[in-house]
Each structure stands twice: as C-alpha cells, then as structure tokens.
C-alpha cells in the first residue's frame, strides 16, 4: 500500500476549501438517512461536499473517481459524561416563556452532546489520516487538507439551515393605526378588575376596544371555548380597529390585536391609549394568560388532544418494516402524515422503493436536487425498517428500560426542501393544509413521471358534470380530471340539534361550565349533499340564447384504484373569516359508490347547441377590453384582494356571480401571476400568447406525459400565457374543446397525424367497481389548517396504527369520526 502522504499529495488537486455559497451536506447522506451518528458515520466528499453513508461512499467513489472524504462519526455521551464535563452538570430545562425556538426563553431545540471523531479517508483502500498524521506531512499538504477540514466543519450544513433553529412567534409589527388612533371622549372609565363582557357577561378572554372603551369577549375557539365573538362583531359594526386584552396589562405591555390587520400588533402609544379610559398601566398586574402563553400551552399539550392522539390509553410502540416514524422539522406534521399514507399505496412503493437501486444508479451528480432520488430515499427510509428503532433514553445508561414510543426515525430535510422549493408556503416552516400539500406533491409526481409508471394515476379519476337548462330541458355534458372528492358537511342535518342549541344558549348566557358538544353528522347526509343537483341561477343557455336557471349534477365517469375523500371542515363565515367545523361523522369502513356512476347522454335527451356565449370583449379590435361585472369586482376588492386578481376571477368565471369568483380566487391565490394584469388569450400583451412565441419544451413534455397530444398541450399553454399550472387546469376543463380540434396552432394538423381523425387521447385513468374499503385517514387538531397538528392512522395487517411524527404505536381506538382526509382502496371481488 502506498505511503498515505504520497496518496494525499496525488489527490491534493481535488481537495477543495468550501467557499461562501457552497452547499455542505455534513449531517445527512444524499442517498439515505445515514448521519454522523449512524453506524459507520458519514463520509463528506472533499470536492463536492456531498455526504454519503458507509453503504454508498464506495459507489460514489467508483462513479466519480473522487478519493478524499472527511469521515465524521459522533457517539452520544452518557449522562455521567455530560455531568462530569462541566463539573456541576447542566441546569434543568426551563419552562418556555416565549413562543419561539432557539432563542432565550423559547422552546429548546434538542441539543444532544456527542463525542465527535474526524479524519480524512482515502478510497478505495480506506486509508485514514488523522490531525496528528497531518502534522508530520509537507506544508503544502498539511495546509490544504487542514483548510478543507476546517472549512467543512465550520460551514453551516444544508440540513442545519433548513431546520427551524431560530423562530420567534412573538415578533410583532407596529400597528398602522397606533400613531393616529382616534379615541372617543365618551366619559368611559374602566375599573382595574372585575371585567365582564357587556353583551354576555363572560368574565374570561375579555378585550377592551381602544377607540370607544367597549368591554367585550373574544373569539370562540374551535372547541367551543374562548368567547362569543362579541369584540369581533363590534369591530365589524364600527370598524374600530384596535383592542387590548384586559388581564394581560402590565408595566411592560399587553396583548393588542388589530382586527383590521388581522394580527397581534405593537402599540407604541399604549400607555396613552389606556390612560384615556382611566387605566394606569404602571399599576396593573397580569391576571390572564397572554395569547402567547395560550399558544405555548397548545404547543406543549399537543399530546393532550386526547381523542385524536389516543392519549387516554397506554399505546404499545411498534417497530419494524413499514413502521418508521418521521421527525417534525417544525410544523412539518402535515408532510409527515401525507407521505406515510402515500407509501402504503402499492403504486408509490413499486415506482420508487422497488426501483431504488436503478434510480440511484441513474441519479445526477447532485442527487440532493433530484426529485426521484429524494422520493425513493424517503420511501425506502419509511418502509425498510432500518430506522424504525427506539430512540435512546437520555436517562437510561444501560438500555434496560422498556422501549419508548419515540423512534430514531427519519428527518426528511432534503425531501422537504426539494418539494417546497419556490413554493410560497411549502418552502416555509409554517403549518400547512395537508390536502393542499397532497395535491402539490401529486402535481410534482405528474411533472417528473414523463415516461414509465406514474403512481399518481392510482388517485386520478374522471368527473362527469351534467348541466340541464331548466327552460329548454336540454343538457350539456363535460368531463374533468380530479384526485380528491370534497365532501360537504350539511350542518343542518345534525342528529343532536337539541344538545347543540342548549350548549350554545348556555354559552351565550355566560355559563362557563357549558359542555362542549360536537355536531353529529350522518355520513349518508354528506353523500346526499354531494350527489344532489346544484341550482345555477345565472346560467347562459345556448338553447335560449339568454341567461336562465339550470341544474348541475356531478357523477363519477371513472372510479380510481384509490379514492381520497376530504371532509370540508374548513369553510368561510359570512365575513369570509376562515373557521373550522367541529363535527363527528360516522365514516364507514366500506363504501359503495356504484349508484354515483355517470350514465352519459340518455335516450331521447337533447343536448344544448354548441354555440359560444357572447364574448366578454367589446367589438373594438384595438381595445379588446373585457366587459366585466363591476359590482362583483368591487366586492372582491373590498375583501382585500388585488384589483387584477379580482378582474381575472370575474372574467374566468364568466360574470356568473360573487360565489364563483370567490371560489376562483381561493383556488388561484398561489399562482405566480395572481396579481398580474389580466391578459386575454390571443392578445399580444403577455408572454406565450402569440403563435410565434416559443413555448417551454419542459411544460409541453409535462402535459404530454399526462396523456394529451402535443397539439393539445400547445393550445393549453397558449391560452394561459405559458404558465404550466394554469395550463393544466385549463386543459382539464376544456376536454370538449380539445376533442373538436381540427388544426393545431403551431404544429401538424390532426389529419396529418397517423390516426388523426380519431378522437385525441384524454388523460389516462383507471376504472373498475366503485366498492372501497378504508385503509387510512389523516386527522387535524386546531382552529384552522394554518395551525395545530396532524396525525395519521393506517391499517396494516388488519391492525390500525397511529403515526404521530416519531411515535408509531398500535391504535386502540382509531377516531375515524374525526378525520379530515380519508383514503380508500378498491375492493377486488
């Protein structure tokens, strides 16, 4: 074997020193979830700074020829070693006093203490070079290698920067109303204690409006506690924006809420504003928990949400294949729950996990940025059982105690960074809607499966919409693609109405002991609401050439292999404030949707003529200004949405009213061009709208991979300003238009193509019997999708299992009536 110094000299030119901006992966393997704490440690390439576990470093060396790696291993110190290090040991953890992570007073980020061993390893012979060895080598070798080692160890790892290392939920902005707040000289003086709501006599969660001194109760929480919304209703009547929470006032400040800005705010003139109503801030003492303390309590008692997390019973921890927990990276429970469920679907297992060796062999030079590689890595991590092992107990030196529910598990940092990159929400550490993430991930799968199997086809189905003009009784049939059934919740069908009304009455009377009563909604009532015809009051009928009423009926044109049902618990009140319905629904274990199979055109049924409605543009060729319903646009603008977004909403919903336009806005708020000026198809004022404008080949390939022709993809992109997400929406809502295409707009005519006279292919969908069995559900706890916590229950080998981040346990009482997303698979008879 050659002298190690000579070997280092021969590879010296390949050893780099990290520069600012270099991505250093020193905490996680690019192809597995190995880390410096794993058996065998982590090997960091001293050229590319990619990290590899012991099972993959030889593969990287063979593929790239790189030989020099920094080998990092960490061994957890025992409790006794931790205490001996400082002489006095570590002080006990302090109770959090700030809604923050990684700063003084906030939640502790778990910082285990490790013994770290670092050395250079030269492949293929695994020759080791320690710091002591370097000291005896020539200056040129010692300096270059030492600088590289120091740079790698000093650099912030990619995973470290992606984690929530410092987050302060208490950072509040000065209210725009504070400086010039008008206060009424109405003679109101507020006593220093004994406050009650002026409407309902509640004595907790009491707020004083800083304009007129009204003392009213706060918002009602999702579980029925809190208040009766009287302070909010007062703002809606008066538009007086600022309120202070009585009981939180101290010489250091108080909780101030801006209803207009919809956030907790700072009021730099708070002493002056309080003095106006006779309150001396310097003599006040805190008697109620602040909003921060309430939120901290929620974060600390996540495990106390008893029903959904089954914390009322002792759950048996489970370990093994398919039973791997996932670390919460900071509000990532929505991602954890969705991915746990998806990798119980055979299509995702076969596409990614069964092919992991092939995917890794074909991975690009930087696999951390490759979608297929990272999805396969995640799937293998969840299913293999390699990481399904009990987490070490800090107080157990000999490993003699019973296994805890927490696992070592996996931390999907690379995966989360990749799937969230560029997305305004999923790239953050805020809580998200699990349903929105599911659709976002399916969209990414569609884009990245242009050839070969596409696992998202397991969820894809066709919906048939039948519209019947009530004046002519003629019908129109359209089809669209969907992945999720959104099930409405008819609150008026609750079976315990009397109990609900009694509890509501007691709360309004100020009875703090009033029980929390959850509405009991029959599943059959939800299905009836889904299947019943919807009345359209402003439908333009091509038969009568005028607007009239119509009914719309929705049915399944195909049944997918796996059916996802979303319970529409999250809705908007009359003031468009998001709220969550607290309901219990008797969701069944088996489901037969055969009666909802679409039947298509019936014998003797006449179809509406294929005549386009009057254009929303004036005949003036030069102006081409859309004629929009100004009143609807104004209503949307008053809700705070950008003017151009409101104009688009009205235009793309065909002037059919505020509800349709609002639905369009809520579905397109994440569009990159949401606030961009309205560009009409065929106009020359936007990119991608002229026949000669070049279209993105990547966008074309993505749409073609979904089963459409290149001509159809071209038309969709041109109709939507070359924006992929909008083009996909457009193509699925214009299937009838595509079927009648004779000549493409920039390619060969349909007649020139082989078989061109046949109907063009539509999206690939599977079909079969509409009978299903429940195999998983995702539950949400909290007041809205933007906060709270998600867990999932999955049926494995006839046993329900709860996946609560790193905890994986046998489920004793799966709360099937409280789920948010339900996953069914087809029953094969």
NORTA-V455886 format. One record per backbone hydrogen bond with DSSP energy under -0.5 kcal/mol. NH is the residue of the N-H (numbers start at 1). CO is the residue of the C=O. If there is no record, write none. Layout:
BEGIN
nh: {NH	NH}
co: {CO	CO}
END
This chain:
BEGIN
nh: {7	8	9	10	11	12	14	15	15	16	16	18	22	24	25	25	26	29	30	38	41	42	43	44	44	45	45	46	49	52	54	56	57	60	61	62	63	64	65	69	69	70	71	71	72	72	73	73	74	75	77	82	83	84	85	86	87	89	97	98	100	101	102	106	107	110	112	115	116	117	119	120	121	122	123	123	126	127	129	134	135	136	136	137	142	143	144	145	146	147	148	149	150	151	152	153	154	155	158	161	162	163	164	165	167	169	169	171	172	173	175	178	179	181	184	186	190	197	198	201	207	208	209	210	213	216	216	218	221	224	227	227	229	231	233	234	235	236	237	238	239	241	243	244	245	246	246	248	250	253	256	256	257	258	259	259	262	263	265	266	270	273	274	275	276	277	278	279	280	281	283	284	284	287	288	294	295	296	297	298	299	300	301	302	304	305	306	309	310	311	312	313	315	317	318	323	324	326	327	329	336	337	338	339	340	341	342	343	344	345	348	349	350	351	352	353	353	354	356	359	360	361	362	363	367	369	370	371	374	375	376	377	378	379	380	381	382	383	384	388	389	391	394	396	397	407	408	409	410	412	413	416	417	418	419	420	421	421	423	427	428	431	434	437	438	439	440	441	442	443	444	445	446	447	448	449	449	455	457	458	459	460	461	463	464	465	465	466	466	467	467	468	468	469	469	470	473	475	476	478	480	482	485	486	487	487	488	490	491	493	494	495	497	500	501	502	503	504	505	506	507	508	509	510	511	512	514	517	518	519	521	521	522	522	525	526	527	528	529	530	531	532	534	536	537	539	541	541	542	545	546	548	550	551	552	553	555	556	557	557	558	562	563	565	565	566	567	567	568	568	569	571	571	573	576	578	579	581	582	583	584	585	586	587	591	593	593	596	597	598	605	608	611	618	621	624	627	628	630	633	634	635	636	637	638	639	639	640	641	646	647	648	649	650	651	652	653	654	655	656	661	662	663	664	665	666	667	668	668	669	671	674	676	680	683	689	693	700	701	702	703	704	705	706	707	708	713	714	715	716	717	718	719	720	720	721	722	723	724	727	728	729	730	731	732	733	734	738	739	740	741	746	750	751	752	753	753	756	758	764	766	772	773	774	775	776	777	778	779	780	781	787	789	791	792	793	794	795	796	796	799	801	802	803	803	804	804	805	807	808	808	809	810	811	816	818	819	820	821	822	823	824	824	825	826	827	828	829}
co: {3	4	5	6	7	9	11	11	12	14	46	16	19	22	23	49	24	34	51	35	38	72	52	42	70	43	50	68	45	43	41	53	53	56	57	58	59	60	61	67	121	44	69	119	42	70	71	117	36	115	113	78	79	80	81	82	83	83	105	105	98	167	107	103	100	108	110	75	114	73	71	129	69	127	67	121	122	122	120	130	131	132	133	134	138	139	140	141	142	143	144	145	146	147	148	149	150	151	24	157	158	159	329	163	101	99	167	168	170	264	266	175	175	178	211	184	277	202	215	197	216	244	214	242	209	207	214	205	225	221	219	225	218	217	229	230	231	232	233	234	235	239	257	208	255	206	244	245	253	250	254	265	243	263	241	257	258	258	256	173	267	269	270	271	272	274	275	274	278	279	280	280	281	247	247	290	291	292	293	294	295	296	297	299	301	302	304	305	306	306	306	310	313	315	808	320	382	805	410	327	332	333	334	335	336	337	338	339	341	342	345	345	346	347	348	348	349	349	353	355	356	357	358	360	365	366	367	369	370	371	372	373	374	375	376	377	378	379	380	385	387	406	392	393	395	806	389	387	325	410	411	412	413	414	415	416	417	418	420	423	425	786	432	433	434	435	436	437	438	439	440	441	442	443	444	445	446	453	454	455	456	456	482	480	555	463	478	464	553	465	476	466	551	467	474	549	469	606	467	465	463	461	564	484	485	566	486	488	489	490	491	520	494	496	497	498	499	500	501	502	503	504	505	507	506	510	511	515	516	582	519	584	493	520	522	522	523	524	525	526	527	528	552	550	535	548	539	546	540	541	541	539	536	468	534	466	464	596	462	555	462	458	824	563	822	485	565	820	487	566	567	569	579	577	573	576	571	569	580	581	519	817	521	585	772	591	770	593	594	556	602	475	609	625	619	620	616	626	628	629	630	631	632	633	634	635	636	637	636	642	643	644	645	646	647	648	649	651	650	653	657	658	659	660	661	662	663	664	665	665	668	671	673	678	680	686	690	696	697	698	699	700	701	703	704	703	709	710	711	712	713	714	715	716	717	718	717	720	722	723	724	725	726	727	728	729	731	734	735	736	738	744	742	742	749	749	750	753	755	706	460	591	825	589	823	823	793	821	791	818	789	784	781	779	803	777	801	775	794	799	796	794	809	792	801	802	807	803	804	405	806	802	316	800	814	815	816	778	778	565	776	563	822	773	561	771	826	827}
END
